[in-house]
Structure formats: structure tokens, C-alpha cells
């Protein structure tokens, strides 16, 4: 897109008209360029490898799977399993976690 605007400007078109044709503002083009060169993406990179502090351990994950697949609960959805377990005095994981596992 930047090259198209540059070509149009080199051919005598105004930058504002070229930007309007491509449906971007001149200010957007200014943010994308610096000293005639295209700027690199200045956004921070996402942190990789980070795990939530409340992530289930492999043992807990297996327990969720074992419960969900047991004969007692196999026919129930997670929003039915969790309340039954709580009534029994057992809280293993949330309904959302049961859905994910």
C-alpha cells in the first residue's frame, strides 16, 4: 500500500488524494513511515512460555478427565458435574476447566 502511494506521488499525485483513494488517512501513512522508510512494527512482542499460576497440574488434569469419563458422570455436561461434586463436598475444577479438558 505504501508503494502504491509512493508511485502515485512520484507520478504527480498529492499524498492526501492517494491516501483518500486507498481509504487511509494521511496521518496513518505518517505513522507507518519515518524519513521516507517504512517503520518496523513497534508493538511489544507477546510473552511466550508464560503459564497461568492457576494452571492444573497433569495429575489434576487427569483427575478431571477421569471424573468426566466415569460411568457416574459420562452422561452429564460440565455444568451438571460440578454442582454434583460440590454437593458431595468435592471441588475439583470449574465448569470452564471441565469444558477445556
Contact map, one row per residue, 1 for C-alpha under 8 A:
11111000000000000000010000000000000000000000000000000000000000000000000000000000000000000000000000000
11111100000000000000000000001000000000000000000000000000000000000000000000000000000000000000000000000
11111110000000000000000000000000000000000000000000000000000000000000000000000000000000000000000000000
11111111000000000000000000000000000000000000000000000000000000000000000000000000000000000000000000000
11111111100000100110000000000000000000000000000000000000000000000000000000000000000000000000000000000
01111111110000000000000000000000000000000000000000000000000000000000000000000000000000000000000000000
00111111111000000000000000000000000000000000000000000000000000000000000000000000000000000000000000000
00011111111111100100000000000000000000000000000000000000000000000000000000000000000000000000000000000
00001111111111100100000000000000000000000000000000000000000000000000000000000000000000000000000000000
00000111111110000000000000000000000000000000000000000000000000000000000000000000000000000000000000000
00000011111110000000000000000000000000000000000000000000000000000000000000000000000000000000000000000
00000001111111000000000000000000000000000000000000000000000000000000000000000000000000000000000000000
00000001111111101100000000000000000000000000000000000000000000000000000000000000000000000000000000000
00000001100111111100000000000000000000000000000000000000000000000000000000000000000000000000000000000
00001001100011111110000001000000000000000000000000000000000000000000000000000000000000000000000000000
00000000000001111111000011000000000000000000000000000000000000000000000000000000000000000000000000000
00000000000011111111100000000000000000000000000000000000000000000000000000000000000000000000000000000
00001001100011111111110000000000000000000000000000000000000000000000000000000000000000000000000000000
00001000000000111111111111001000000000000000000000000000000000000000000000000000000000000000000000000
00000000000000011111111111000000000000000000000000000000000000000000000000000000000000000000000000000
00000000000000001111111100000000000000000000000000000000000000000000000000000000000000000000000000000
10000000000000000111111100000000000000000000000000000000000000000000000000000000000000000000000000000
00000000000000000011111110000000000000000000000000000000000000000000000000000000000000000000000000000
00000000000000000011111111011000000000000000000000000000000000000000000000000000000000000000000000000
00000000000000010011001111111000000000000000000000000000000000000000000000000000000000000000000000000
00000000000000110011000111111100000000000000000000000000000000000000000000000000000000000000000000000
00000000000000000000000011111110000000000000000000000000000000000000000000000000000000000000000000000
00000000000000000000000111111111000000000000000000000000000000000000000000000000000000000000000000000
01000000000000000010000111111111100000000000000000000000000000000000000000000000000000000000000000000
00000000000000000000000001111111110000000000000000000000000000000000000000000000000000000000000000000
00000000000000000000000000111111110000000000000000000000000000000000000000000000000000000000000000000
00000000000000000000000000011111110001100000000000000000000000000000000000000000000000000000000000000
00000000000000000000000000001111111111100000000000000000000000000000000000000000000000000000000000000
00000000000000000000000000000111111111100000000000000000000000000000000000000000000000000000000000000
00000000000000000000000000000000111110000000000000000000000000000000000000000000000000000000000000000
00000000000000000000000000000000111111000000000000000000000000000000000000000000000000000000000000000
00000000000000000000000000000000111111100000000000000000000000000000000000000000000000000000000000000
00000000000000000000000000000001110111110000000000000000000000000000000000000000000000000000000000000
00000000000000000000000000000001110011111100000000000000000000000000000000000000000000000000000000000
00000000000000000000000000000000000001111100000000000000000000000000000000000000000000000000000000000
00000000000000000000000000000000000000111110000000000000000000000000000000000000000000000000000000000
00000000000000000000000000000000000000111111000000000000000000000000000000000000000000000000000000000
00000000000000000000000000000000000000001111100000000000000000000000000000000000000000000000000000000
00000000000000000000000000000000000000000111110000000000000000000000000000000000000000000000000000000
00000000000000000000000000000000000000000011111000000000000000000000000000000000000000000000000000000
00000000000000000000000000000000000000000001111100000000000000000000000000000000000000000000000000000
00000000000000000000000000000000000000000000111111000000000000000000000000000000000000000000000000000
00000000000000000000000000000000000000000000011111000000000000000000000000000000000000000000000000000
00000000000000000000000000000000000000000000001111100000000000000000000000000000000000000000000000000
00000000000000000000000000000000000000000000001111110000000000000000000000000000000000000000000000000
00000000000000000000000000000000000000000000000011111010000000000000000000000000000000000000000000000
00000000000000000000000000000000000000000000000001111110000000000000000000000000000000000000000000000
00000000000000000000000000000000000000000000000000111110000000000000000000000000000000000000000000000
00000000000000000000000000000000000000000000000000011111000000000000000000000000000000000000000000000
00000000000000000000000000000000000000000000000000111111100000000000000000000000000000000000000000000
00000000000000000000000000000000000000000000000000000111111110000000000000000000000000000000000000000
00000000000000000000000000000000000000000000000000000011111110000000000000000000000000000000000000000
00000000000000000000000000000000000000000000000000000001111111000000000000000000000000000000000000000
00000000000000000000000000000000000000000000000000000001111111100000000000000000000000000000000000000
00000000000000000000000000000000000000000000000000000001111111110000000000000000000000000001000000000
00000000000000000000000000000000000000000000000000000001111111111000000000000000000000000000000000001
00000000000000000000000000000000000000000000000000000000011111111100000000000000000000000000000000000
00000000000000000000000000000000000000000000000000000000001111111110000000000000000000000001000000000
00000000000000000000000000000000000000000000000000000000000111111111000000000000000000000001100001001
00000000000000000000000000000000000000000000000000000000000011111111100000000000000000000000000001001
00000000000000000000000000000000000000000000000000000000000001111111110000000000000000000000000000000
00000000000000000000000000000000000000000000000000000000000000111111110010000000000000000000000000000
00000000000000000000000000000000000000000000000000000000000000011111110011000100100000000000000001000
00000000000000000000000000000000000000000000000000000000000000001111111011000000000000000000000000000
00000000000000000000000000000000000000000000000000000000000000000111111111000000000000000000000000000
00000000000000000000000000000000000000000000000000000000000000000000111111100000000000000000000000000
00000000000000000000000000000000000000000000000000000000000000000000011111100000000000000000000000000
00000000000000000000000000000000000000000000000000000000000000000011111111111000100000000000000000000
00000000000000000000000000000000000000000000000000000000000000000001111111111000000000000000000000000
00000000000000000000000000000000000000000000000000000000000000000000001111111000000000000000000000000
00000000000000000000000000000000000000000000000000000000000000000000000011111101100000000000000000000
00000000000000000000000000000000000000000000000000000000000000000000000011111111100000000000000000000
00000000000000000000000000000000000000000000000000000000000000000001000000011111110000000000001101100
00000000000000000000000000000000000000000000000000000000000000000000000000001111111000000000001000000
00000000000000000000000000000000000000000000000000000000000000000000000000011111111100000000000000000
00000000000000000000000000000000000000000000000000000000000000000001000010011111111110000000001000000
00000000000000000000000000000000000000000000000000000000000000000000000000000111111111000011111000000
00000000000000000000000000000000000000000000000000000000000000000000000000000011111111100000000000000
00000000000000000000000000000000000000000000000000000000000000000000000000000001111111110000000000000
00000000000000000000000000000000000000000000000000000000000000000000000000000000111111111111000000000
00000000000000000000000000000000000000000000000000000000000000000000000000000000011111111110000000000
00000000000000000000000000000000000000000000000000000000000000000000000000000000001111111100000000000
00000000000000000000000000000000000000000000000000000000000000000000000000000000000111111100000000000
00000000000000000000000000000000000000000000000000000000000000000000000000000000000011111110000000000
00000000000000000000000000000000000000000000000000000000000000000000000000000000000011111111000000000
00000000000000000000000000000000000000000000000000000000000000000000000000000000010011001111110000000
00000000000000000000000000000000000000000000000000000000000100110000000000000000010010000111110000000
00000000000000000000000000000000000000000000000000000000000000010000000000000000010000000011111011000
00000000000000000000000000000000000000000000000000000000000000000000000000000000010000000011111111000
00000000000000000000000000000000000000000000000000000000000000000000000000000110110000000000111111100
00000000000000000000000000000000000000000000000000000000000000000000000000000100000000000000011111110
00000000000000000000000000000000000000000000000000000000000000000000000000000000000000000000111111111
00000000000000000000000000000000000000000000000000000000000000011001000000000100000000000000111111111
00000000000000000000000000000000000000000000000000000000000000000000000000000100000000000000001111111
00000000000000000000000000000000000000000000000000000000000000000000000000000000000000000000000111111
00000000000000000000000000000000000000000000000000000000000010011000000000000000000000000000000011111
